[in-house]
C-alpha cells in the first residue's frame, strides 16, 4: 500500500504553500503548523514531510522550533529539510525530533557530505530530493537549472548505497494538474531497488491510485489537501 505523506511548508512559522516554488505566489493555510500536524495524526497519518522554506531560501535552518514542537506533541515520523548545510545542522535536526533529513541542493553540490552523513547515521535516515524540470535537476529553490539528468543523479547515489528518493516535477508542483506519471514510471522501471516518493501535482484521489499502480512507495500531498480537493477521509483507505 502506498504511504501517504502530507507536507507542511513553513514560512514565518506559518503553514503555507507555494506554486512552482515561487515565494511571490504564497498562500497561508494555517497560522499554527502544530495543530495541522495533530489533525493529520488524528486522521491516522504516520509520516510528515516538513519543509523549512525560510531555511531553504536563506541557506540556514530557520524554523527548527516548529520541528521541535511537532515532534514533541505528536508521534509522527518526520522528515525535515530546508537549510541543512553542516554537521551541526544535521545533529540539531535529529536532536529536535526528525527521524529523517531531506537533502536537496546540498545533495547536488556537496555529495561527499551526504555520503559522510550516511556513514554516520545510515541510509534509512536520509532522503535525497530531486527537483526536476524537463528531466534535468534544478537547485537553489528551483532558481537554477543544471545539466545533470534525474537518471544520472539517482545513479550517483544508488552506487553509494542510498535508496530513498523523492522527486518533484517543477512543472507540476502546486498546480493541481496531476503528477508526472510518465517520469516516475521511467525511474521505477530503471531502478528496481529505489524507494521513490512522488511529489507535486496530486489533485485527486485517482492520482494516488495511479501512483500506487506504477510502484511509487509513497506520495507527498500538499495543496490538494489544503484546498480540499482530497480530504483526510478520502485517504482512509490508504491508512490501514
SULMO-V550311 format. One record per backbone hydrogen bond with DSSP energy under -0.5 kcal/mol. CO is the residue of the C=O (numbers start at 1). NH is the residue of the N-H. If there is no record, write none. Layout:
BEGIN
co:nh
CO:NH
CO:NH
END
This chain:
BEGIN
co:nh
3:5
3:219
4:47
5:221
6:49
8:51
9:16
10:53
10:54
11:14
13:33
14:11
14:16
15:29
15:30
16:9
17:27
18:20
19:22
21:23
22:19
22:25
25:19
27:17
27:29
30:15
31:33
32:35
32:36
33:37
34:38
35:39
36:40
37:41
38:42
39:43
40:45
41:44
46:77
47:6
48:50
48:79
49:8
49:51
50:52
50:81
51:10
51:53
52:56
53:57
54:58
55:59
55:60
63:66
63:67
64:68
65:69
66:70
67:71
68:72
69:73
70:74
76:78
77:48
78:99
78:100
79:50
80:102
81:52
83:61
83:85
86:90
87:91
88:92
89:93
90:94
91:95
92:96
93:98
94:97
100:80
101:103
101:127
102:82
103:129
104:108
105:108
105:109
106:110
110:113
110:114
111:115
112:116
113:117
114:118
115:119
116:120
117:121
117:122
118:122
122:125
123:126
125:101
126:128
127:103
127:129
128:166
129:131
130:132
130:168
131:138
132:170
133:136
135:150
136:133
137:146
138:131
139:144
140:143
143:145
144:139
148:137
149:153
150:154
151:155
152:156
153:157
154:158
155:159
157:160
157:162
158:161
163:165
163:195
164:128
165:197
166:130
167:169
167:199
168:132
168:170
169:172
169:173
172:175
173:20
179:181
180:184
181:185
182:186
183:187
184:188
185:189
186:190
187:191
191:194
194:196
195:165
195:197
196:198
196:217
196:218
197:167
198:220
199:169
201:178
204:207
204:208
205:209
206:210
207:211
208:212
209:213
210:214
211:215
211:216
212:215
217:3
218:198
219:5
219:221
220:200
221:7
222:225
222:226
223:227
224:229
224:230
225:228
231:235
233:236
234:237
235:238
235:239
236:239
END
